[in-house]
Amino acid sequence: MPDSFSLFGRTQDRLSHVLVNDPFESLPDFYFPPVQGKVLYSRNNNRPVHTSDARIMLADIPFVRLRGGIPQNLQDRKVSFHETVEEVQSGLRFISLSFDLPRKLICCGGKWIRLSPALFAFYLWLARRQVTASGNGAIHWQEADHHDFLSVYAEVAGAMSAPLENARQVLKNGFDRQYFEEKSSKINRIIKQQLPLEASFYQIATFGTRPYKRYGLKLAPDQISL
């Protein structure tokens, strides 16, 4: 029961245990103080005790709520308890990030996530920066080289693709803050939906405050495989 409650318990749910003082907890004939009190006899020494002396307490039992960490698509499916445990456990693996460029998939700790070409290119671009900059790849949108990003986008979408040409038009004057914020927000939302428990490891983070806010990954270079 506690295991199931941890997996599916909501924020407002409570797990409690009814306690009663000694010697009533060990009396086989006592369940709850009756409306009309009566005398019972203890099991060990046959000592008389009156039910009016019983004290009932409701104790909260703390438990870890994992429901928020179960992907929504798993909550919506009818699967067994065993399958649910296996799925959640698979999300608790080591922290690592890798890329499948042909299929536009990122692999976060063994969990594959599909991104659109534009989002995949943006995320891959930031990941490469993190590796080449030895863990300090976060960058301000005004300092970012849009040509560098577009070259990554060409690898992802194809040098003659319509999405790439559209991106070239959008970025013809360079990056703007909205582009960075929009791409980061969409990527982070997808990662959160797919990896509720470990999303913070893989989401695009911001460093500093406006107007000096920089965008990048928090992963160490040796956790990223390109």
Phi, psi and chi 1 to 4 in degrees:
 res  aa     phi    psi   chi1   chi2   chi3   chi4
   1 MET       -  -49.1  173.3   63.2  179.6      -
   2 PRO   -58.5  -36.6  -24.2   35.2      -      -
   3 ASP   -63.3  -45.3  -68.7  -21.8      -      -
   4 SER   -64.6  -38.3  -60.6      -      -      -
   5 PHE   -66.3  -37.5 -146.0   64.7      -      -
   6 SER   -64.9  -40.2  -79.0      -      -      -
   7 LEU   -69.8  -39.7  -83.9  176.9      -      -
   8 PHE  -115.5   -2.2  -58.9  108.7      -      -
   9 GLY   -64.3  134.3      -      -      -      -
  10 ARG   -90.8  171.6  -60.4  164.1  -60.6  175.3
  11 THR   -58.1  -38.8  -57.0      -      -      -
  12 GLN   -85.6   -6.2   66.9  -91.0   30.9      -
  13 ASP   -77.6  148.0  -67.9  -27.3      -      -
  14 ARG  -129.2  146.4  -64.6  172.7   58.8 -164.2
  15 LEU  -116.4  123.5 -178.1   62.5      -      -
  16 SER  -134.0  163.9   55.1      -      -      -
  17 HIS  -135.5  133.2 -177.1   58.6      -      -
  18 VAL   -86.3  124.7  178.5      -      -      -
  19 LEU  -114.3  151.0  -58.1  175.5      -      -
  20 VAL  -139.8  146.9   63.3      -      -      -
  21 ASN   -71.7  159.8   59.2  -51.6      -      -
  22 ASP   -71.0  141.5 -171.5   63.8      -      -
  23 PRO   -96.9    9.7   36.6  -36.6      -      -
  24 PHE   -67.1  -26.8  -64.0   95.5      -      -
  25 GLU   -64.7  -20.9   62.1  179.2   -2.5      -
  26 SER  -108.2    6.9   60.6      -      -      -
  27 LEU   -87.1  118.7  -66.3 -177.3      -      -
  28 PRO   -64.6  -22.2   24.0  -33.9      -      -
  29 ASP   -94.7    0.9  -63.1  -31.9      -      -
  30 PHE  -106.9  127.1 -179.9   85.4      -      -
  31 TYR  -122.4  -39.1  -61.0   97.7      -      -
  32 PHE  -163.9  147.8 -161.2   80.4      -      -
  33 PRO   -57.9  120.3  -24.5   34.8      -      -
  34 PRO   -72.2  160.4   27.9  -34.7      -      -
  35 VAL   -60.6  -43.4  176.1      -      -      -
  36 GLN   -99.8  112.4  -63.5  -65.5  -31.3      -
  37 GLY   -61.7  153.3      -      -      -      -
  38 LYS  -150.7  168.0   61.9  179.5 -178.8  178.6
  39 VAL   -97.0  131.4  174.1      -      -      -
  40 LEU  -117.4  169.2  -59.6  175.0      -      -
  41 TYR  -124.2  131.4  -67.1   88.7      -      -
  42 SER   -66.2  152.4   62.4      -      -      -
  43 ARG   -71.8  -37.9  175.3 -178.3  -62.2  177.2
  44 ASN   -75.2  -51.8  -64.8  -29.1      -      -
  45 ASN  -119.4   11.0   52.9   20.7      -      -
  46 ASN    57.5   28.9 -152.7   33.4      -      -
  47 ARG   -77.8  134.7 -178.2  171.7   59.9   87.5
  48 PRO   -73.8  136.9   26.8  -34.4      -      -
  49 VAL  -134.6  144.6  -68.3      -      -      -
  50 HIS  -101.4  138.2 -160.2  -81.1      -      -
  51 THR   -64.1  -17.8   56.2      -      -      -
  52 SER   -68.1  -15.1   62.5      -      -      -
  53 ASP   -88.7   -3.6  -66.1  -34.1      -      -
  54 ALA   -74.2  138.3      -      -      -      -
  55 ARG  -121.6  117.2  -61.1  -68.4  178.4  -94.6
  56 ILE   -97.4  130.0  -55.7  -62.2      -      -
  57 MET  -128.7  140.7  -63.7  156.2  -76.5      -
  58 LEU  -106.5  112.6 -172.0   64.4      -      -
  59 ALA  -105.1  130.3      -      -      -      -
  60 ASP   -74.9  134.1  -82.4  -28.4      -      -
  61 ILE  -105.0  114.5  -60.4  176.4      -      -
  62 PRO   -67.3  145.6   24.9  -32.4      -      -
  63 PHE  -150.7  155.2   67.6   95.7      -      -
  64 VAL   -82.4  123.1  178.0      -      -      -
  65 ARG   -90.3  111.0  -68.1  169.1  173.0   80.9
  66 LEU  -104.1   -1.9  -64.6  176.3      -      -
  67 ARG   -56.3  -40.3 -177.3 -174.9 -179.3   90.1
  68 GLY   -67.0  -14.8      -      -      -      -
  69 GLY   -96.9    0.8      -      -      -      -
  70 ILE   -91.5  124.3  -60.0  177.5      -      -
  71 PRO   -52.5  142.0  -25.5   34.9      -      -
  72 GLN   -59.7  -37.5 -171.1   60.8   46.8      -
  73 ASN   -63.7  -27.9   64.0  -20.8      -      -
  74 LEU   -76.9  -37.4 -175.7   63.2      -      -
  75 GLN   -64.2  -32.2  -65.2 -174.8   37.2      -
  76 ASP   -80.4  -16.0  -65.8  -21.1      -      -
  77 ARG   -93.7  152.0  -75.1  163.0   29.5 -149.4
  78 LYS   -90.9   97.1  -68.0 -177.3  178.5  179.7
  79 VAL  -126.0  162.4  -62.8      -      -      -
  80 SER   -74.6  164.8   67.9      -      -      -
  81 PHE   -59.9  -41.0  175.9   74.5      -      -
  82 HIS   -61.5  -44.5  176.4   74.6      -      -
  83 GLU   -64.1  -38.2  -70.2  174.9  -61.2      -
  84 THR   -63.9  -44.4  -57.0      -      -      -
  85 VAL   -61.4  -43.1  171.0      -      -      -
  86 GLU   -62.2  -41.2  -73.0  -67.2  -38.5      -
  87 GLU   -66.5  -44.3 -176.9   73.3   15.7      -
  88 VAL   -66.8  -41.8  172.7      -      -      -
  89 GLN   -62.9  -34.5 -172.0   63.9   40.1      -
  90 SER   -65.7  -21.8   68.6      -      -      -
  91 GLY   -85.3   -2.6      -      -      -      -
  92 LEU  -104.0   25.6  -61.1  177.3      -      -
  93 ARG   -78.5 -176.0  -61.4  174.4 -178.6  169.4
  94 PHE   -63.6  155.6   60.1   91.3      -      -
  95 ILE   -83.7  117.6  -55.5  -58.7      -      -
  96 SER  -156.8  152.4   66.8      -      -      -
  97 LEU  -133.2  129.9  173.8   65.4      -      -
  98 SER  -141.7  169.8   59.0      -      -      -
  99 PHE  -130.6  140.3  -64.3   82.0      -      -
 100 ASP  -114.4   93.7 -176.0  -25.5      -      -
 101 LEU   -63.1  -45.8 -164.1  151.7      -      -
 102 PRO   -58.6  -36.8  -25.1   35.9      -      -
 103 ARG   -97.3    0.4  -65.1 -168.6  -64.8  163.6
 104 LYS    58.0   45.6  -42.8  -61.6 -175.3  -67.4
 105 LEU  -117.5  141.1  -63.4  173.4      -      -
 106 ILE  -110.0  144.9   60.9  172.8      -      -
 107 CYS  -114.1  112.5 -175.7      -      -      -
 108 CYS  -108.6  101.1  -56.7      -      -      -
 109 GLY    59.0   32.9      -      -      -      -
 110 GLY    97.2   -7.5      -      -      -      -
 111 LYS  -102.6  122.3  175.8   75.7  172.0 -176.5
 112 TRP   -88.3  134.2  -68.7   97.8      -      -
 113 ILE  -130.6  129.9  -59.6  174.4      -      -
 114 ARG   -92.1  135.1 -174.8  178.0  -58.7  -81.1
 115 LEU  -123.4  153.9  -62.3  175.5      -      -
 116 SER   -65.2  159.2   68.8      -      -      -
 117 PRO   -53.4  -42.1  -29.5   37.0      -      -
 118 ALA   -65.0  -44.3      -      -      -      -
 119 LEU   -71.0  -39.6  -61.2 -177.8      -      -
 120 PHE   -60.7  -44.5 -176.3   89.4      -      -
 121 ALA   -63.5  -41.7      -      -      -      -
 122 PHE   -64.8  -43.4 -170.1   78.8      -      -
 123 TYR   -67.9  -42.3 -164.4   68.3      -      -
 124 LEU   -63.2  -39.8  176.4   58.9      -      -
 125 TRP   -59.9  -45.8  175.1   62.1      -      -
 126 LEU   -66.8  -37.7  -71.5  178.3      -      -
 127 ALA   -64.5  -41.7      -      -      -      -
 128 ARG   -64.4  -38.6  -74.0  179.6  175.8  176.4
 129 ARG   -61.2  -41.6  -74.9 -168.5   52.0   83.1
 130 GLN   -62.5  -37.9 -172.6   71.4   -9.0      -
 131 VAL   -74.2  -48.8  171.8      -      -      -
 132 THR   -69.7  -25.2   57.3      -      -      -
 133 ALA   -94.5   14.0      -      -      -      -
 134 SER    55.7   43.3  -58.8      -      -      -
 135 GLY    90.6    5.3      -      -      -      -
 136 ASN  -127.6   53.0 -169.8   26.8      -      -
 137 GLY   -92.0   -0.4      -      -      -      -
 138 ALA   -61.5  142.3      -      -      -      -
 139 ILE  -144.3  147.9 -169.4  169.5      -      -
 140 HIS   -80.4  144.4 -170.0  -81.8      -      -
 141 TRP   -61.3  -29.9   64.0  -92.2      -      -
 142 GLN   -74.1  -21.1  -71.5  179.5  -45.9      -
 143 GLU   -94.3  -10.9  -60.0  171.0  -13.3      -
 144 ALA   -75.2  142.0      -      -      -      -
 145 ASP   -91.7  107.8 -177.4   -7.5      -      -
 146 HIS   -67.5  -25.0   66.1  -70.6      -      -
 147 HIS   -66.7  -36.7  -64.3  -65.2      -      -
 148 ASP   -63.3  -45.3 -175.3   31.5      -      -
 149 PHE   -63.1  -44.0  164.9   68.3      -      -
 150 LEU   -64.2  -29.5  -71.4  172.4      -      -
 151 SER   -67.9  -36.4   67.5      -      -      -
 152 VAL   -68.5  -42.3  176.0      -      -      -
 153 TYR   -58.8  -38.3 -157.8  158.3      -      -
 154 ALA   -63.1  -37.2      -      -      -      -
 155 GLU   -63.1  -38.2  -67.3  180.0   51.9      -
 156 VAL   -78.9  -50.2  174.3      -      -      -
 157 ALA   -96.7  -18.1      -      -      -      -
 158 GLY   105.5  138.3      -      -      -      -
 159 ALA   -64.0  -24.1      -      -      -      -
 160 MET  -111.6   15.3  -55.7  -60.5  -68.0      -
 161 SER   -77.7  153.3   66.0      -      -      -
 162 ALA   -65.2  -41.4      -      -      -      -
 163 PRO   -59.0  -38.9  -26.1   35.4      -      -
 164 LEU   -66.8  -42.4  175.3   60.8      -      -
 165 GLU   -62.9  -38.4 -177.0   56.1   35.9      -
 166 ASN   -63.8  -41.2 -179.5   64.4      -      -
 167 ALA   -64.6  -37.5      -      -      -      -
 168 ARG   -61.7  -39.1  -74.0 -171.6  177.0  123.4
 169 GLN   -68.5  -42.5  -68.2  -59.5  -45.2      -
 170 VAL   -63.7  -36.8  171.5      -      -      -
 171 LEU  -104.0   21.0  -60.3  175.5      -      -
 172 LYS   -60.6  -27.0   61.4 -177.2  178.8 -179.1
 173 ASN  -104.4   11.7  -63.9  -40.4      -      -
 174 GLY    99.3  179.9      -      -      -      -
 175 PHE   -69.7  156.4  -77.4  116.6      -      -
 176 ASP  -131.3  167.8   59.1   27.5      -      -
 177 ARG   -62.0  -38.0 -174.8  173.7   63.3 -157.4
 178 GLN   -60.8  -39.3 -179.5  179.7   -8.6      -
 179 TYR   -62.1  -46.5 -166.8   91.5      -      -
 180 PHE   -61.7  -47.9 -100.1   64.0      -      -
 181 GLU   -66.0  -40.1  -69.3  179.2  -13.5      -
 182 GLU   -65.3  -49.4  178.8 -175.3  -79.9      -
 183 LYS   -64.3  -43.1  -66.5  -66.1 -177.2  -74.3
 184 SER   -63.2  -43.5  -63.1      -      -      -
 185 SER   -62.6  -44.2  177.2      -      -      -
 186 LYS   -66.0  -43.9  -71.9 -178.5  177.8  179.4
 187 ILE   -62.7  -45.6  -68.3  170.1      -      -
 188 ASN   -63.2  -36.6  -73.5  -12.0      -      -
 189 ARG   -66.1  -42.6 -176.8  165.2   59.4 -110.2
 190 ILE   -64.4  -43.6  -67.3  171.5      -      -
 191 ILE   -63.4  -40.0  -67.9  175.9      -      -
 192 LYS   -63.5  -39.3 -179.8   65.2  174.5  177.5
 193 GLN   -66.1  -37.6  -69.8  171.1  -12.5      -
 194 GLN   -88.1  -28.9  -63.2  -63.8  -42.5      -
 195 LEU  -132.3   68.3  -63.0  169.8      -      -
 196 PRO   -57.8  -35.2  -22.7   34.4      -      -
 197 LEU   -78.1  -36.1  -67.8  176.0      -      -
 198 GLU  -115.3   13.0  -47.0   94.3  -35.3      -
 199 ALA   -53.2  -39.3      -      -      -      -
 200 SER   -62.1  -24.4   61.4      -      -      -
 201 PHE   -70.7  -32.3  -66.2  106.5      -      -
 202 TYR  -107.7  -15.1  -58.1  100.1      -      -
 203 GLN   -68.4  154.4  -72.8  175.6  -41.1      -
 204 ILE   -71.2  126.5  -63.6  172.4      -      -
 205 ALA  -103.0  161.0      -      -      -      -
 206 THR  -114.1  143.5   56.1      -      -      -
 207 PHE  -125.3  131.4  -56.8   84.8      -      -
 208 GLY    83.4 -175.5      -      -      -      -
 209 THR  -124.4  161.6   57.3      -      -      -
 210 ARG   -60.8  144.0  -73.0 -173.8  179.4  179.3
 211 PRO   -89.4   17.3   34.2  -36.1      -      -
 212 TYR  -109.2   18.7  -52.0  107.4      -      -
 213 LYS   -66.1  131.5 -174.2 -176.9  -65.9 -175.6
 214 ARG  -114.7  152.5  -64.2  173.8  -66.0  118.7
 215 TYR  -117.3  137.7  -64.8   78.9      -      -
 216 GLY  -178.5 -177.5      -      -      -      -
 217 LEU   -96.9  154.3  -58.5 -175.5      -      -
 218 LYS   -95.7   -9.9  -66.2 -176.3  -68.8 -173.8
 219 LEU   -66.2  147.4  -64.2  172.0      -      -
 220 ALA   -74.6  151.3      -      -      -      -
 221 PRO   -54.0  -36.6  -28.5   37.3      -      -
 222 ASP   -76.3   -3.1   59.9    2.9      -      -
 223 GLN   -94.9   -3.4  -66.6  175.1  -45.1      -
 224 ILE  -113.6  127.4  -57.8  172.9      -      -
 225 SER  -114.0  118.6  176.4      -      -      -
 226 LEU  -103.0      -  -60.8  173.6      -      -
